[in-house]
Amino acid sequence: MLSRHAETLFWIGRYVERSSYITRMMDVAYNKQLERSARSSDEVWWDLLRVLYLEDDYRAEYGEDVTTASINRYLVFDTENSSSVKSSVTQARTNMMNVRDIVPLELLETMNRLHAQLGAGGLEDFVEQTPHQIYETVAGQCRAITGAVDEAMPRDDGYRFLMIGRLLERAEMTCRMVDVNRTVSGRDVSSWMTVLRSVSGFHAFTREHGPLAPADEAVEFMLLEPSFPFGVLHCLQRAWELTQEVIGAGTWQSPRLAGRLTADLQYADIPAVDSPDLEGVLERIESGIREVSEALHHDLYQFGGDPLLYSFEAL
């Protein structure tokens, strides 16, 4: 497989997962700010922007005014924001068109469907009064894309690179989800149950721990549960396995970094929700994920070629 095709598939996985997870985080934040006073609800949105590293960019465009409508426009529809859902979907579709000869038709059709819905403008009518309609539409279409990948893609290197991107993005965004809820909700059990619902983990968690389990157990479940598909440990472990399965990856650095990060998390002690040490743990995981992503980029071009010329930004 060509290095540029491998990296393109890697970033398709990341972009699709980012689109899905941003809407999940917005859904949690929207529900939380409904319970707050007007001034306090603004802090929920600022905390979300802070976790997504978009606080300064939002202020540059919208100033200090933060409303449900402005947040939804900025995080979902603003094409000037490279991390918005619409920008991510557009990038994913552009990359997919560049490798359309090696992705199944079913995957291309589902991607086109989501891209068309975001581009048609109809969903923008829901930014203020019923943003759940936006969140459900994007999340549902992202699940359809995931289904097309699982059912239609052969288990070759193309599938592996797409899944590695998806899993690393999911692990990083789960860390951010924990971070934003730790900041705005603390030990509030009901809020953690809402977070678990947003990542399809409520049933699995309550079956094992019960609906009144403390917040610390919810955090440990999201970080350390190896059987939970959105769990950080599960994602890192599966990404590590996939990097080892790539043909010719014996001398690569990325599988070693992924394995080391997985082992460090597997045997880590997770601090309490209200402990400042938890923020440090989450930052180290996110930093490790970025190192794995960068190492994979350089592994793909270790035998020559200009990484910038063949990377996804140039496509």
N, C-alpha and C positions, 0 to 999 in steps of 0.2 A: 504494500500500500504506500502511495506517495505521502511524504511527510505533510504536505499542505492539506491533503485530504483527511489525514488522521487528525490534524489540529482543527480543521473545519468541523468535523464530527464531534470532537471534544467540546467545542464551543457551542454547537447546537444543543448538546445536552445541558450545558451550563445555562444558556439563555432561556430554554424552556423551563427548567427548574426554577430559575430566578423569577420568571413571570408568575409561576404558580405560587411560590412562597411569599412574594411581596403581597399578593392579594390575601393570602392567609394571615399575614401579619397585620394588614390593614383591617381585616375583619375582626381580629382580636382587639385592636386598638379602638375601632369604632364602637364595639360593644362596651368597652371599658369607659370611654369618654361619655357615653350616654348616662352613666351612673354618677358622673361628677358634676360639680358646679361649672359655670361657664369658664371661669378663670382656671380652675383645676383641669378641665377637659382640654384646654389648650396645651397644658404640660404633657398630656398623653401623646398628642401629635408631635410635639417637639422631641420627646424621648424617642419616638419612632424614627424621626428624621436623623437624630443623633446616632442611633444604632446603625442606620443605613449609610452613615457618613455623608449625608446630604443636607445637613443643617445650614451650612454656609451658602451652598448653592441656592437653597430655597429662599434664604433671606435676600440674596442678591436679586432674585426675580420677583418675590412677593413682599419683601419687607418683613415687618413684625406681625402682619395680619395672618392668622392661621385659622381656617375654617374647614369644615368637612368638605365643602365643595372645592376649595383651593387645594387641599391635600389630595383629593381624588384626581383632580385635573393634573396636578404635578406628578404624582407617582404612577398614574395609569396612562394618561393621554399626552403628556407633554413630550414632544419629540426632541425638544432642546435638552431634556434631561436624559442622558445616555443610559441611565439605570431604570427608567420608567418601563412599565409593562409593554407599552406600545413600541418603544425603542428596542426592547429585548426581543419581542416577537418579530419585529422587522429584521433585526440582525440574524435571528435564527432562520427566518425564511430565506433571506439573501444567501446565507451560507448553504442552506439546503438546496437552493437552486444551482449552486456551483458544484454540488456533488449529486445531482439528481439522477445520474447514471448508476450510482451505487446505493441509493436508498430506495425502499419499496414505494410503489405508487400510493399505497394506503397511508403511509406516513406523510407524503407530500400533500395529499388531499386534506388530511386533518390539519396540517399546518396552514394551508391556504384558507381553510374555513375560519380559523381563529384570526388570521391576519385580516380577512375580509370583514369580520364582525367588528374588529377594533377600528378599521378604516372607514366603515360606513357611517359612523357618527351617531348611530342610534343609542348606543350605550351611554353617551355623554349626557343624555337627558336624566340619568339616574344619579348624577354625581352628588346631589345634595339631599334629596328626600329618601331615596331607596338605593343606596350604594351596594346593598347586599346583592342586587341584581347583577351588578358588575362583577363582584367577587365570585358569585356562583357561576357565571358564564365563563369567566377566564379559567377558574379552577376546573370546571367540567371539561372544557376543551383541552386543557393541559393533560387531564386524565385520559382523554381520547388519544392524544398524541403518545402518551406512555403506553397505552394499550396497543397502538399500531406498532410501536417499537418491539414490544414483547411478543406480539403474535406474528409479525411479518418479516422481521429482520433476521437473517441467518446469523448464527453465533460465530462470526468471524472477527477479524481485527476491527472492522468498521463498527460493529456492535460494541466491542470492548471499549473503544475510544469514546463513543457517545455515552456509554454507561459510566465510564470513569468521570467524565465531565459532570454528568448529572449527580452522581454520588458525592463528589467533592463539593459541589454547590449546595446540595441538600445538607451536608454536614455543617458547612459554614453558616447557612441560614438558620439551622436549628440552634446553633450557638447564639445567633443574634436574637432569635425568638425568646430564648431563655433570658438573655440579657435585658431585652426591653420589658419583659414581664416582671423580672426581678426588680427593675427600677420603678415601675409604675404600680405594682401590686404587692410586692413583698411576700408575706406569708399567707395572703388571702387564698384559701383553698378553692373557692369558687372560680377565681380567675385562672388558676392553674388547670382546673377542669375544662375551662373554655379553651385554653391553649391546647390541651390534649385533644379536644374535639377537632380543632382546626387542622391538626396533623394526623387525624384518623387514629389516635391512640387512646381515646377515652375508654373504649370497651376493653382493650387489652390491659390497660392500667388498673381499672376498677375490678376486673376479674381477679387480678393478683393481689392488689393492695386495698381494695374497697374504696367507696366514693368519698370517704372522710379522711383519707390518708393525708399526712402533713405535706406541706409544700416541698420539703427537702426530698421526700421520696419521689415526688413528681419530677424534680430536677434530675435526680439520679437515674430515673427511668429514661428520660429523654437523652441523657448523655451516655449511659453505660449499658442499657439493655441490649444484648446482642441479637435478640429476635425481633426487635421493633424496627420496621422498615425506615422510619424517619429518625431513628436513634443515631447519634453521632458515631458511636462505636461500630454499629452495624454497617454504616456507610463507609467508614474508613477501612474496616476489615475487608469488605467486598471490593472496594477500589484497589486495595493492595493486592488481592488475589487476581484481579483482572489485569493489573500492570504486569504481573508475573506470567500471565498467559499470552501476552502479546509476543508474536513471533519475532525473535531476534533481540529480546529485551534483556538478555543475560548480563550485559555490561552496563545497563542503564543505572542512573542514580535515583530516579524517581521511585522504583519499587523499594529501595532501601529506606528512603525517607518516609514513604508511606507505611512501611512495616514498623519503623521506629516510632512514628507518631501513634500508630495503633497500639503498640505495646505500652507506651507511656500512659495513654489514656486508660487502657485495660486495667492497669494496676494503680491508677491514681486514686487519691482520697478526695472526694468532692466536698468542698466546704459548704456550710449552711447557706441558705438563701440570703440571709441578712449579713453574711460575712463579706467584708471587702475583698477577701482572698478569692471569692468565686469569680469576680471580674477578671482577675489575673489568670485564672485557669482557662476561662473562655478566650481571652486574648491570646494565650499561648497556643490553643488549639487552632484558632483562626490563622495565626501566623504560620503554624506548621502546614496548614492546608495550602496557603499561598506558596510556601516553599516547594511543596510537592508539585503544584501546578507549574511553577517556573522551571523546576527540574525537568518535568516532562517536556516542556517546550524546547529546552536545550538538548534533551536526549534525541528528539526527533531530527535535529539538525547537526548532530555531533560529527557527521562525516562530510560536512560541507554544505554550501548553500547559505543564503542570507535569510535568517529567521524573520526579519522584518518584511522582506519581499514576499515570503510565502506564508506569513501569518494571516490570521483571519482579518486583521485590520485592512489588509491590502486587497482583499477580495471584493 
